[in-house]
Amino acid sequence: MAADALDAYTADQANRRDALLICDTTEMADALNQRIHRKRVDSNADFVTAARGQQIAVGDLIISRRNDPTIAFHHSTPNFESLPSVRNGNRWRR
């Protein structure tokens, strides 16, 4: 079932549709995230390490899971003063 879900996710992404994989365990989420990462990111790419040891590289999609107003992020809009802080559910592309 996980392979089918991953195939559907990959097809949606290829068709430029938003997609979300929902897992019943942290271990399954980590395993699927690693498979997506390996498919999308060059194995020689520079990366940073996330909370549970995941490697995040350019091209990865990240969803915030904990509010932290102290995290600085790149302001890509002219009205950056009005942007909120990092919140649960924010999506980021590294």
Solvent accessible surface area in square Angstrom, and as a share of the most:
residue,aa,sasa,rsa
1,M,202,0.90
2,A,30,0.23
3,A,50,0.39
4,D,102,0.53
5,A,38,0.29
6,L,3,0.02
7,D,86,0.44
8,A,58,0.45
9,Y,23,0.09
10,T,52,0.30
11,A,50,0.38
12,D,40,0.20
13,Q,49,0.22
14,A,83,0.64
15,N,90,0.46
16,R,229,0.83
17,R,128,0.47
18,D,110,0.57
19,A,25,0.19
20,L,122,0.61
21,L,42,0.21
22,I,152,0.77
23,C,41,0.25
24,D,136,0.70
25,T,64,0.37
26,T,67,0.39
27,E,130,0.58
28,M,77,0.34
29,A,29,0.22
30,D,27,0.14
31,A,45,0.35
32,L,8,0.04
33,N,76,0.39
34,Q,88,0.39
35,R,100,0.37
36,I,24,0.12
37,H,33,0.15
38,R,157,0.57
39,K,128,0.54
40,R,114,0.42
41,V,15,0.09
42,D,94,0.49
43,S,112,0.72
44,N,133,0.68
45,A,33,0.26
46,D,124,0.64
47,F,98,0.41
48,V,71,0.41
49,T,91,0.53
50,A,34,0.26
51,A,107,0.83
52,R,108,0.39
53,G,47,0.45
54,Q,40,0.18
55,Q,92,0.41
56,I,28,0.14
57,A,1,0.01
58,V,111,0.64
59,G,23,0.23
60,D,15,0.08
61,L,58,0.29
62,I,51,0.26
63,I,71,0.36
64,S,15,0.09
65,R,180,0.66
66,R,198,0.72
67,N,92,0.47
68,D,46,0.24
69,P,100,0.63
70,T,117,0.68
71,I,86,0.44
72,A,98,0.76
73,F,50,0.21
74,H,155,0.69
75,H,82,0.37
76,S,90,0.58
77,T,62,0.36
78,P,123,0.77
79,N,104,0.53
80,F,85,0.35
81,E,133,0.60
82,S,93,0.60
83,L,72,0.36
84,P,72,0.46
85,S,51,0.33
86,V,7,0.04
87,R,110,0.40
88,N,93,0.48
89,G,50,0.48
90,N,32,0.16
91,R,131,0.48
92,W,74,0.26
93,R,125,0.46
94,R,96,0.35
